[in-house]
């Protein structure tokens, strides 16, 4: 590895940014892989290479071979087949090597990174697609696109290479330089490319930035799975997971704040968040203005809040794997009630066991149910699910008033 490449990789790993990479058509050689397969791995669990590529490793290999990779690279997917790419994007691209496909890959990678990232860290998704030299002459251009996506920006570079000037390995190496620079630029790490790029190969670059309203609209539309607001001062501590108090918070009141505080003390390895779903199961989505009004409450209180687009807990479990959710006994009772699963007990069990497989746990506080105050121990939890549910003792927290009741009192 050239010294300047190693310096760039070290700067990336020092940035505390975390990324998911989706790579197709170049910049990813770590092994010889059949063209009908896709490759997915986490840097802590690398596949065993088969026949080494003559010029391996390139960008992916550079990133994984420098200490600190496991803190930066959350996941890498290399879709080698058309079916793999279509499944990755949820559609068949009109053109596989194009600006649109690279940006779609970056967006899909960004959503995946949001789910896998550590609490409080910068998140990015990176998409790369290329049509480089091969064993057969190509009619079209040799070109590649690399796109990076964050919460408020998407950057894309496109380079058309001079045909016949370089071997496949040399083209892959050049495209790897640009992929590395895109990652470095996105996480604000200093990077200067040293390459033999020609005058006619100067990259075409574009950048689109999103304001807060556009970010929230993307959540409402389902393009982006969540928007995270960090209003709390992060203490100098590495959190392993999130502890989340979901709700409408209309309004946010002292009971909510105290409940999350109690839950946080029970899970001291978790970074606390409130969470509001912009999408309601049986009501129209929240407006952007209404979301911002509710978010302002958390800004004033100095508390973290997430705006998601999932109203159901089994979907929240997918969004926040390994997290602890704080819920009331009334919500816990609904979670294990087959009535809400079409009357199918086995369906209820299947869905909640799926949540359990993601590492989800529920901290359950006492609430009134049909006028009677009940705690977790009063509920009939299936034996297969009992270790998912943890009781918040009544002596630690009890609150009988709801946001609805508070709004009614305020009207008076």
Secondary structure, DSSP 8 states (H G I E B T S, - for coil): --HHHHHHHHHHHTTTEEEEEEEESSS--SS---TT-EEEE-GGG----SS--TT---HHHHHHHSTTHHHHEEEEEEE-SHHHHHHHHTS--S-SSSHHHHHHHHHHHHHHHHHHS-TT-EEEEEEEEEE---SS--SS-EEEEEEEE-SSEEEEEEEEE-TTSS-HHHHHHHHHHHHHHHHHHHTT----------GGG--EEEEEE--HHHHHHHHHHTSSSEEEE--S---S----EEEEEES--TT--HHHHHHHHHHHHH-TTEEEEEEEESS-SSS----HHHHHHHHHHHHHHT--EEEES--SHHHHHHHTTT-EEEEEHHHHHHHT-GGGGTT-HHHHHHHHHHHHHTT-EEEEE-EEETTEEE-GGGS---GGGGGGEEE--TTT------HHHHHHHHH-
